[in-house]
Structure formats: C-alpha cells, structure tokens
Amino acid sequence: MEAMRAALEGTHTSGGIKQPETSRLARPGREGGIAGLRVPAPTSRPSYLAHARLRRSSAISQYAMGAVSEAIASSKTAINLKKTGVVVCVYSGSVNYSRRFYDETLKDPSTASPLVFPETVFNAPASHISAYLGSSAINYTVVGDAGTFLVAMAMAANWIADGRVDSCIVAGSEELDWLTAEALRLFDREKIASEGAGAIILTREKTGVELLRITDEKLYAGSGKERALTEMRKELGNIAEDILLCDSTAGERGISAAENALWRNWAGPRIAPRRALGEGLMAAAAWQCAFAADRIHRGKSAQAMISIAGLHQHAIGGIIGRADDV
C-alpha cells in the first residue's frame, strides 16, 4: 500500500503523473520486445512463498497472495481466517504458465511438464489463498473485465448479509506476458500493460470504512459503452462533488475516451490509478478500491466513488465512505 500511495498521492488527471519505468517483454519475432510495467522484485523473499502450495506457483498467484497478506496485516479487526470466504477476480489469468505449457506441448508432448498444468487454470490463485489461510469457507473465482471486481465485492457483501461467512477477502490479480501486452495494443496502442494485485477484506464488524453502494452491471451489449456508462452514473444518484472520484481511465483517448467524456465536468478531486501504474486489467480495479478505502481510512477523504468502465463487458460504479456517513 505504501508503494501505491507514493505513486498516486498528489497525482491528478490534469497532469503530474509519475509512472514507473517500463520493461521490455521479449516477444518472439519482434526485435526490441513490447513495453510493460512489471512488479518490482521484493527486497527479501516473502515468508508466504515458503508454503508448500506456493513454492512453484505462478506470478499471478504470488501477487494475489501478497496483496491478501498485506490486507490481513493491516486489518484493524480480528478475523477468523479459517471461516473467511475468498473471491479472486481475474481477466487474463495465468498467461505465463499457459503459454509455457502449450509451447512445450506443441514442441514435444512427451516432455511437456505436468507440474506446470495445475497453474494454468483460472482458479489456481483462489485455491492457493484458501489453502494458505486454512479456510474451508466458500471460495469463488470470477472471470471478466475490470468491472467484475465490484460485482465480486457485491457478492461478498451478500454472503456476509446472508450469514454464509463472517468476512470475505476479494482480490484482483494479473500477471504480465507479451501475449496480453500485445493484445492490449491491438485495441489501444497508447496503453501500457502492467501487472500486480490488490485485495479488500469485507467483514460484518465495524472498521471505520463501509461499502455504501454498488450499481447493477450495465452491459455494453445492445446499448453500447456510452449508454452503459450514463446509466451507471444515473444509478449512483445525486453525488456531492467534494468526494473523491477514482476512475478507470488510463489516458485521454482510445478505450478511455468514453469514461473521460462521462466525467469531463467533474469539479471535485479525481484520481486514476491506471495513469500512474499502467493498465493492470483486473488488478487495476482492485487498486482503485484499495486506494479509495485507504484514503478514507486515513481521513484524507470522507467518501469515494469508484467508476469502472470494463474493456468490453460492462460499466459499474460504487461508493464507499466512513462508517459515520451511513
């Protein structure tokens, strides 16, 4: 969280964005590779990587576990981890191991490593997290574009309200590979793909920060992206423009144009994590929510509005605030 604060505090969509240095992802047949923003290597090996389930895990699982560990460590309330639900949201999933497995299979099926295959499935990160926590509670993996993260938060809130769990971890994670970086450039050549994870813990106990509202999913199919965004903002209701707007734009043009048009007259504070941290897909949605919650927890904002325009599926919004604002 400290690294995110350092990258985002004081930044605004009008400028002043401090973006990490880009890496070059090796791409067969392309000299110079493709630009991407990688997670910096840790100064020391995280203790959770010593767990048997995580020793050979993919980067996406390690990032998710790192975010979950930090969320648990920073929690101000006691959490029974063995009865904590887990929802992990992904968009591209375990691309590195999937590409490696298919590459080995195509070259020589007899030598393709069976150790790699379990890490290629979408639900690998969620499985590792529950195993590490020792949790036998409900465990879901949700696949979709970035808007799916708020869908998962609403799902977790319903589980708590229905008494299925007392608390639930919602994480979003992505890993970088030339496949995803190049695929993103097919739709918007200005965007730089990135990787990482973020996590939120929802609990029935008072924490000082509350999830106040999440809109319905506004699908692009049929009505289009602009109409879906307009309907999302309408469902959020009358919004005081002194609250923080945390949006999902990653630039001014291209795939961010419709969301920029939606909020072009916003007069209040506004921040877009993707502009500093790159297009992290599902991880970027988790960054939005985690950063907004952190701002409220530290008293920097009374409320925050989350605006997410998914790449191709739906738009969705939410509001979080201090508990005394309910």
C-alpha positions as CSV (number, residue, x, y, z in Angstrom):
1,M,0.0,0.0,0.0
2,E,2.9,2.4,0.7
3,A,4.2,2.0,-2.8
4,M,0.8,2.8,-4.2
5,R,0.5,5.8,-2.0
6,A,3.9,7.0,-3.2
7,A,2.9,6.6,-6.8
8,L,-0.6,8.1,-6.6
9,E,-0.7,10.7,-3.8
10,G,-0.9,14.2,-5.2
11,T,-1.5,13.0,-8.8
12,H,-4.5,14.2,-10.8
13,T,-5.8,13.6,-14.3
14,S,-4.7,17.0,-15.3
15,G,-1.0,16.0,-15.0
16,G,1.8,15.4,-12.6
17,I,1.6,11.6,-13.1
18,K,4.7,9.7,-12.0
19,Q,4.8,6.5,-13.9
20,P,7.2,3.6,-13.1
21,E,9.9,2.7,-15.6
22,T,8.8,0.3,-18.3
23,S,10.3,-3.1,-19.1
24,R,10.7,-4.7,-22.5
25,L,8.9,-8.0,-22.8
26,A,10.6,-10.4,-25.1
27,R,8.4,-11.3,-28.0
28,P,9.4,-14.0,-30.5
29,G,9.9,-12.5,-33.9
30,R,9.8,-8.9,-32.7
31,E,13.1,-7.1,-32.1
32,G,13.1,-4.9,-29.0
33,G,10.1,-6.6,-27.5
34,I,6.9,-4.9,-26.1
35,A,6.7,-2.3,-23.3
36,G,5.2,-3.3,-20.0
37,L,5.2,-2.4,-16.3
38,R,6.4,-5.2,-14.1
39,V,6.0,-5.6,-10.3
40,P,9.4,-4.6,-8.7
41,A,11.3,-7.5,-7.2
42,P,10.9,-7.7,-3.4
43,T,13.9,-6.7,-1.3
44,S,13.6,-10.0,0.6
45,R,11.7,-13.3,-0.1
46,P,8.2,-13.1,1.3
47,S,7.5,-15.6,4.0
48,Y,4.3,-16.9,2.4
49,L,6.4,-18.3,-0.5
50,A,7.8,-20.9,1.8
51,H,4.3,-22.6,1.9
52,A,4.2,-25.8,0.0
53,R,1.3,-24.7,-2.2
54,L,3.2,-21.5,-3.3
55,R,6.7,-22.8,-4.0
56,R,6.0,-23.5,-7.7
57,S,3.1,-21.1,-8.1
58,S,2.7,-18.7,-10.9
59,A,3.3,-15.0,-10.6
60,I,-0.5,-14.2,-10.6
61,S,-0.9,-16.4,-7.5
62,Q,2.1,-14.9,-5.8
63,Y,0.8,-11.4,-6.4
64,A,-2.6,-12.3,-5.1
65,M,-1.2,-13.9,-2.0
66,G,1.0,-10.9,-1.4
67,A,-2.0,-8.5,-1.6
68,V,-4.1,-10.7,0.7
69,S,-1.3,-10.9,3.2
70,E,-0.9,-7.2,3.3
71,A,-4.7,-6.7,3.7
72,I,-4.8,-9.1,6.6
73,A,-1.8,-7.5,8.3
74,S,-3.4,-4.0,8.0
75,S,-6.8,-5.1,9.2
76,K,-8.0,-3.4,12.4
77,T,-10.4,-6.1,13.4
78,A,-9.9,-9.7,14.4
79,I,-10.6,-12.1,11.5
80,N,-11.2,-15.9,11.8
81,L,-9.2,-16.8,8.7
82,K,-10.5,-20.4,8.8
83,K,-14.0,-19.2,8.2
84,T,-13.2,-16.4,5.8
85,G,-14.6,-16.6,2.2
86,V,-12.3,-16.0,-0.7
87,V,-13.2,-14.4,-4.1
88,V,-10.4,-13.9,-6.6
89,C,-11.1,-12.0,-9.8
90,V,-9.0,-12.4,-13.0
91,Y,-9.2,-11.3,-16.6
92,S,-6.3,-12.9,-18.5
93,G,-5.4,-15.4,-15.8
94,S,-2.2,-17.5,-15.7
95,V,-0.8,-16.5,-19.1
96,N,2.8,-17.3,-18.4
97,Y,2.4,-20.9,-17.4
98,S,-0.4,-21.4,-20.0
99,R,1.9,-20.2,-22.8
100,R,4.8,-22.2,-21.5
101,F,2.7,-25.4,-21.3
102,Y,1.2,-25.1,-24.8
103,D,4.7,-24.2,-26.1
104,E,6.1,-27.4,-24.6
105,T,3.2,-29.4,-25.8
106,L,3.5,-28.2,-29.4
107,K,7.2,-28.8,-29.5
108,D,7.2,-32.2,-27.9
109,P,4.1,-33.5,-26.0
110,S,6.2,-36.2,-24.3
111,T,8.3,-33.6,-22.5
112,A,5.6,-31.1,-21.5
113,S,5.8,-30.6,-17.7
114,P,2.8,-31.9,-15.8
115,L,3.9,-29.7,-12.9
116,V,3.0,-26.6,-15.0
117,F,-0.5,-27.6,-15.9
118,P,-2.3,-27.1,-12.5
119,E,-1.1,-23.4,-12.5
120,T,-2.7,-22.7,-15.9
121,V,-6.3,-22.8,-14.6
122,F,-8.2,-19.7,-13.6
123,N,-8.9,-20.8,-10.1
124,A,-5.3,-21.5,-9.1
125,P,-4.8,-18.3,-7.1
126,A,-8.0,-18.7,-5.1
127,S,-7.2,-22.3,-4.3
128,H,-3.7,-21.3,-3.1
129,I,-5.1,-18.5,-0.9
130,S,-7.6,-20.7,0.9
131,A,-5.0,-23.4,1.4
132,Y,-2.6,-20.9,2.9
133,L,-5.2,-19.4,5.2
134,G,-6.5,-22.9,6.1
135,S,-10.0,-21.7,5.2
136,S,-12.8,-24.2,4.5
137,A,-15.3,-21.4,3.7
138,I,-16.8,-20.7,0.3
139,N,-14.2,-20.0,-2.5
140,Y,-15.0,-18.5,-5.9
141,T,-13.1,-17.3,-8.9
142,V,-14.8,-14.7,-11.1
143,V,-13.6,-14.1,-14.6
144,G,-14.4,-11.0,-16.6
145,D,-13.2,-7.5,-17.3
146,A,-12.3,-5.0,-14.6
147,G,-15.9,-4.2,-13.7
148,T,-16.1,-7.8,-12.3
149,F,-14.2,-6.7,-9.2
150,L,-17.2,-4.6,-8.0
151,V,-19.5,-7.5,-8.9
152,A,-17.4,-9.7,-6.6
153,M,-17.5,-7.1,-3.8
154,A,-21.3,-7.1,-4.0
155,M,-21.3,-10.9,-4.0
156,A,-19.1,-11.0,-0.9
157,A,-21.3,-8.4,0.8
158,N,-24.3,-10.6,0.1
159,W,-22.6,-13.7,1.6
160,I,-21.9,-11.7,4.8
161,A,-25.5,-10.4,4.9
162,D,-26.9,-14.0,4.4
163,G,-24.7,-15.3,7.2
164,R,-22.6,-17.6,4.9
165,V,-19.4,-16.0,6.1
166,D,-18.4,-13.5,8.7
167,S,-15.7,-12.0,6.5
168,C,-14.6,-12.3,2.9
169,I,-11.4,-11.5,1.0
170,V,-11.9,-10.1,-2.5
171,A,-8.7,-10.0,-4.6
172,G,-7.9,-9.0,-8.2
173,S,-4.7,-10.2,-9.8
174,E,-2.9,-10.2,-13.1
175,E,0.5,-11.2,-14.4
176,L,2.3,-9.7,-17.4
177,D,3.2,-11.5,-20.6
178,W,3.9,-10.4,-24.1
179,L,0.6,-12.0,-25.2
180,T,-1.5,-9.7,-23.0
181,A,0.7,-6.7,-23.7
182,E,0.4,-7.1,-27.4
183,A,-3.4,-7.9,-27.3
184,L,-4.0,-4.7,-25.4
185,R,-2.1,-2.7,-28.1
186,L,-4.5,-4.1,-30.7
187,F,-7.3,-2.1,-29.1
188,D,-5.3,0.9,-27.9
189,R,-1.7,1.5,-28.8
190,E,-1.2,4.2,-26.2
191,K,-1.9,1.9,-23.3
192,I,0.9,0.1,-21.4
193,A,0.0,-3.2,-19.8
194,S,1.0,-3.8,-16.2
195,E,0.7,-6.5,-13.5
196,G,0.1,-6.9,-9.8
197,A,-2.7,-7.4,-7.4
198,G,-4.9,-5.7,-4.8
199,A,-7.2,-7.1,-2.1
200,I,-10.1,-5.8,0.1
201,I,-11.5,-7.5,3.2
202,L,-15.2,-7.2,3.8
203,T,-16.5,-8.0,7.3
204,R,-19.6,-7.5,9.4
205,E,-17.5,-5.9,12.1
206,K,-17.2,-2.1,12.1
207,T,-13.9,-1.0,10.6
208,G,-14.5,2.8,10.1
209,V,-14.9,2.3,6.3
210,E,-18.1,1.0,4.8
211,L,-19.3,-0.2,1.4
212,L,-22.3,2.1,0.8
213,R,-23.5,1.3,-2.7
214,I,-22.7,-0.7,-5.8
215,T,-24.7,-0.3,-9.0
216,D,-26.1,-3.0,-11.2
217,E,-23.9,-4.1,-14.1
218,K,-24.6,-2.0,-17.2
219,L,-23.8,-4.2,-20.1
220,Y,-22.4,-2.8,-23.3
221,A,-24.2,-5.4,-25.4
222,G,-27.2,-3.8,-27.1
223,S,-26.9,-0.3,-25.8
224,G,-23.2,0.4,-26.2
225,K,-20.5,1.6,-23.9
226,E,-21.5,5.3,-23.7
227,R,-25.1,4.4,-22.8
228,A,-24.0,1.9,-20.2
229,L,-21.7,4.5,-18.5
230,T,-24.5,7.1,-18.5
231,E,-26.9,4.6,-16.9
232,M,-24.3,3.7,-14.3
233,R,-23.8,7.3,-13.3
234,K,-27.6,7.8,-13.1
235,E,-28.0,4.9,-10.7
236,L,-25.3,6.3,-8.4
237,G,-27.7,9.1,-7.8
238,N,-27.0,12.7,-6.8
239,I,-23.3,12.9,-5.8
240,A,-21.7,15.7,-3.9
241,E,-18.7,16.8,-5.9
242,D,-16.5,17.1,-2.9
243,I,-16.0,13.4,-2.7
244,L,-13.1,11.6,-4.4
245,L,-13.7,10.2,-7.8
246,C,-11.5,7.2,-8.5
247,D,-11.9,6.3,-12.2
248,S,-10.6,3.6,-14.5
249,T,-9.2,5.8,-17.3
250,A,-5.6,5.1,-18.4
251,G,-5.3,8.2,-20.7
252,E,-7.3,10.7,-22.6
253,R,-8.1,8.9,-25.8
254,G,-8.7,5.4,-27.1
255,I,-10.5,3.0,-24.8
256,S,-10.6,5.7,-22.1
257,A,-12.4,8.3,-24.2
258,A,-16.0,7.3,-23.2
259,E,-15.3,7.4,-19.5
260,N,-13.4,10.7,-19.8
261,A,-16.5,12.1,-21.5
262,L,-18.7,10.9,-18.7
263,W,-16.7,12.8,-16.0
264,R,-15.5,15.7,-18.1
265,N,-17.4,18.2,-15.9
266,W,-16.5,16.6,-12.6
267,A,-15.3,19.5,-10.4
268,G,-14.2,17.5,-7.3
269,P,-11.0,15.6,-6.5
270,R,-10.2,12.9,-9.0
271,I,-7.6,10.2,-9.5
272,A,-7.0,7.4,-11.9
273,P,-4.5,4.7,-10.7
274,R,-4.0,3.3,-14.2
275,R,-2.4,6.6,-15.4
276,A,0.4,6.0,-12.9
277,L,0.5,2.2,-12.6
278,G,-0.4,1.1,-16.1
279,E,-3.4,-0.9,-17.5
280,G,-3.4,-3.7,-14.9
281,L,-6.8,-5.1,-16.0
282,M,-8.4,-6.7,-13.0
283,A,-5.6,-5.8,-10.7
284,A,-6.2,-2.1,-11.6
285,A,-9.8,-2.3,-10.4
286,A,-8.6,-3.7,-7.1
287,W,-6.1,-0.8,-6.9
288,Q,-9.0,1.6,-7.4
289,C,-10.9,0.2,-4.5
290,A,-8.0,-0.4,-2.2
291,F,-6.6,3.1,-2.7
292,A,-10.1,4.7,-2.2
293,A,-10.6,2.7,1.0
294,D,-7.1,3.6,2.3
295,R,-7.8,7.3,1.7
296,I,-11.0,7.1,3.7
297,H,-9.3,5.1,6.5
298,R,-6.6,7.8,6.8
299,G,-9.1,10.6,6.9
300,K,-8.0,12.0,3.5
301,S,-11.5,11.7,2.1
302,A,-14.9,11.3,3.6
303,Q,-16.3,9.3,0.7
304,A,-15.0,7.9,-2.6
305,M,-16.8,6.9,-5.8
306,I,-15.5,4.1,-7.9
307,S,-16.1,4.3,-11.6
308,I,-15.1,1.3,-13.7
309,A,-15.5,1.1,-17.5
310,G,-14.6,-2.5,-18.4
311,L,-12.8,-3.1,-21.6
312,H,-15.6,-5.0,-23.3
313,Q,-18.3,-6.2,-21.0
314,H,-19.9,-3.7,-18.7
315,A,-19.7,-0.5,-16.7
316,I,-20.3,-0.4,-12.9
317,G,-19.9,2.0,-10.1
318,G,-19.8,2.1,-6.3
319,I,-19.4,4.3,-3.3
320,I,-17.5,3.7,-0.1
321,G,-17.3,6.0,2.9
322,R,-16.7,6.5,6.6
323,A,-18.9,4.5,8.8
324,D,-20.3,7.6,10.4
325,D,-21.5,8.8,7.0
326,V,-24.1,5.9,6.8
